[in-house]
Amino acid sequence: MLASGEVYGKDQPLSLMLLGSERSYGALEGVAMVTIGIDPVEMFQDADWCLMIGAKPRGPGMERADLLNANGEVFQVQGRALNESASKDCKVLVVGNPCNTNALIAMENAPRLARKNFHALTRLDENRAKCQLAMKSGKFYTSVSRVAIWGNHSTTQVPDFLNAKIGGLPAMNQIKDLEWFKKDFTPTVATRGGALIKKWGKSSAASTAVSIADAIRALVVPTAPGDCFSTAVCSDGNPYGVQEGLIFSFPCRSKGDGDYEICNDFILDDWLRSKIKATEDELSQEKSCVSHLIGLDGGSCAIRGAPDTTVPGEK
Ligand SMILES: NC(=O)c1ccc[n+]([C@@H]2O[C@H](COP(=O)([O-])OP(=O)(O)OC[C@H]3O[C@@H](n4cnc5c(N)ncnc54)[C@H](O)[C@@H]3O)[C@@H](O)[C@H]2O)c1
């Protein structure tokens, strides 16, 4: 209960020290219920949920393509391990960057698991977008709903203001400032991590942890009617014409049973469509760069030397 965030607050890290006696040491270990290890097959054994947070940070002089490859190799091993030992219905949430492509690699290496159960975290971006809309409109954060993040968890991500609502009404009717939405809101959300690092000096571990809890809760609690949550999932059969076989962030909703569906009632205008196309192209290029890790022949990596779109501070 203390660690759930309900007592000291959701953003308060807690270090629990459990004092016991020699006699109760075994029971203490039981209370901790934590198993540690370095063999993924052993650690994923019969797992129902796997949160993949570990990743290699970018080293000095390392290109984004190198980062993709270095992490891709980790997620190939972990995908194979999931395939070998995790529960067939295991839900996998990848946080480690580049999270969309890492999730894709894990999914392609774990054919025994359902493709739709692989997620990459874009909930932090959704939470940041909601915060911007709340601050600009002067309304409470909790009154902001139906905020979608489309595409990649990188600076090409598309925070959707067209479909967003504040107090149940279209956000664009309450904030009548299209320039702000396009030139301020959109880049602010996409580069929020970097801005935070400049001020705070560290990456946003606490808000990331909150967003991981939000992302899981979104799958185990029914979505409110008309609302959505953002998560990057397999694009197979999506209703928006996004290329299949990518891990792409969509607005989704859930009955609370761990499963979800991609919302099919989001309106796209030309601006949104062109932004969604750009983030789709980027994910398609990332996929090409890791084709050797997902059993595809003939891929080539076109992003060598391309501008860095990793969310700043989350390299
Ligand atoms: N998707 C998002 O919204 C989001 C938000 C914040 C951070 N991130 C990403 O999450 C990751 C973790 O962030 P952080 O700030 O904790 O980074 P960090 O560098 O402090 O921690 C990464 C940890 O991963 C471990 N690790 C490396 N390779 C591993 C492997 N093969 N198996 C298991 N663990 C391994 C490292 O030892 C290290 O402890 C980073 O990749 C970061 O970019 C994503």
The ligand as an SDF file (V2000), in Angstrom:
LIG
                    3D

 44 48  0  0  0  0  0  0  0  0999 V2000
    9.1450    5.4080  -23.5980 N   0  0  0  0  0  0  0  0  0  0  0  0
    9.2860    6.3940  -22.7450 C   0  0  0  0  0  0  0  0  0  0  0  0
    8.4050    7.2290  -22.5750 O   0  0  0  0  0  0  0  0  0  0  0  0
   10.5480    6.5200  -21.9170 C   0  0  0  0  0  0  0  0  0  0  0  0
   10.6170    7.4510  -20.8650 C   0  0  0  0  0  0  0  0  0  0  0  0
   11.7760    7.5090  -20.0860 C   0  0  0  0  0  0  0  0  0  0  0  0
   12.8270    6.6640  -20.3640 C   0  0  0  0  0  0  0  0  0  0  0  0
   12.7460    5.8150  -21.4280 N   0  0  0  0  0  0  0  0  0  0  0  0
   13.8280    4.8920  -21.7420 C   0  0  0  0  0  0  0  0  0  0  0  0
   13.8410    3.8790  -20.7440 O   0  0  0  0  0  0  0  0  0  0  0  0
   15.1480    3.3580  -20.5900 C   0  0  0  0  0  0  0  0  0  0  0  0
   15.5300    3.3780  -19.1390 C   0  0  0  0  0  0  0  0  0  0  0  0
   15.6880    4.7160  -18.7140 O   0  0  0  0  0  0  0  0  0  0  0  0
   16.5950    5.0440  -17.4810 P   0  0  0  0  0  0  0  0  0  0  0  0
   16.5640    6.5150  -17.2810 O   0  0  0  0  0  0  0  0  0  0  0  0
   16.2110    4.1370  -16.3450 O   0  0  0  0  0  0  0  0  0  0  0  0
   18.0230    4.6140  -18.0850 O   0  0  0  0  0  0  0  0  0  0  0  0
   19.3070    4.1150  -17.3400 P   0  0  0  0  0  0  0  0  0  0  0  0
   20.4000    4.1580  -18.3580 O   0  0  0  0  0  0  0  0  0  0  0  0
   19.4560    4.8040  -16.0190 O   0  0  0  0  0  0  0  0  0  0  0  0
   18.9710    2.5910  -16.9870 O   0  0  0  0  0  0  0  0  0  0  0  0
   19.0190    1.5860  -17.9550 C   0  0  0  0  0  0  0  0  0  0  0  0
   19.2450    0.2830  -17.2130 C   0  0  0  0  0  0  0  0  0  0  0  0
   19.1220   -0.7970  -18.1420 O   0  0  0  0  0  0  0  0  0  0  0  0
   20.0500   -1.7860  -17.7610 C   0  0  0  0  0  0  0  0  0  0  0  0
   20.2940   -2.6900  -18.8970 N   0  0  0  0  0  0  0  0  0  0  0  0
   21.1110   -2.4970  -19.9590 C   0  0  0  0  0  0  0  0  0  0  0  0
   21.0820   -3.5660  -20.7690 N   0  0  0  0  0  0  0  0  0  0  0  0
   20.2280   -4.4490  -20.2140 C   0  0  0  0  0  0  0  0  0  0  0  0
   19.8060   -5.7560  -20.5730 C   0  0  0  0  0  0  0  0  0  0  0  0
   20.2680   -6.3510  -21.6670 N   0  0  0  0  0  0  0  0  0  0  0  0
   18.9040   -6.3630  -19.8000 N   0  0  0  0  0  0  0  0  0  0  0  0
   18.4260   -5.7650  -18.6760 C   0  0  0  0  0  0  0  0  0  0  0  0
   18.8060   -4.5430  -18.2710 N   0  0  0  0  0  0  0  0  0  0  0  0
   19.7100   -3.8980  -19.0260 C   0  0  0  0  0  0  0  0  0  0  0  0
   21.2680   -0.9820  -17.3630 C   0  0  0  0  0  0  0  0  0  0  0  0
   22.1150   -1.7340  -16.5510 O   0  0  0  0  0  0  0  0  0  0  0  0
   20.6390    0.1960  -16.6050 C   0  0  0  0  0  0  0  0  0  0  0  0
   20.5000   -0.1060  -15.2450 O   0  0  0  0  0  0  0  0  0  0  0  0
   16.0420    4.2120  -21.4900 C   0  0  0  0  0  0  0  0  0  0  0  0
   16.2120    3.5350  -22.7110 O   0  0  0  0  0  0  0  0  0  0  0  0
   15.2210    5.4640  -21.7160 C   0  0  0  0  0  0  0  0  0  0  0  0
   15.5480    6.0790  -22.9420 O   0  0  0  0  0  0  0  0  0  0  0  0
   11.6310    5.7170  -22.1830 C   0  0  0  0  0  0  0  0  0  0  0  0
  1  2  1  0
  2  3  2  0
  2  4  1  0
  4  5  1  0
  4 44  2  0
  5  6  2  0
  6  7  1  0
  7  8  2  0
  8  9  1  0
  8 44  1  0
  9 10  1  0
  9 42  1  0
 10 11  1  0
 11 12  1  0
 11 40  1  0
 12 13  1  0
 13 14  1  0
 14 15  2  0
 14 16  1  0
 14 17  1  0
 17 18  1  0
 18 19  2  0
 18 20  1  0
 18 21  1  0
 21 22  1  0
 22 23  1  0
 23 24  1  0
 23 38  1  0
 24 25  1  0
 25 26  1  0
 25 36  1  0
 26 27  1  0
 26 35  1  0
 27 28  2  0
 28 29  1  0
 29 30  1  0
 29 35  2  0
 30 31  1  0
 30 32  2  0
 32 33  1  0
 33 34  2  0
 34 35  1  0
 36 37  1  0
 36 38  1  0
 38 39  1  0
 40 41  1  0
 40 42  1  0
 42 43  1  0
M  CHG  2   8   1  16  -1
M  END
$$$$
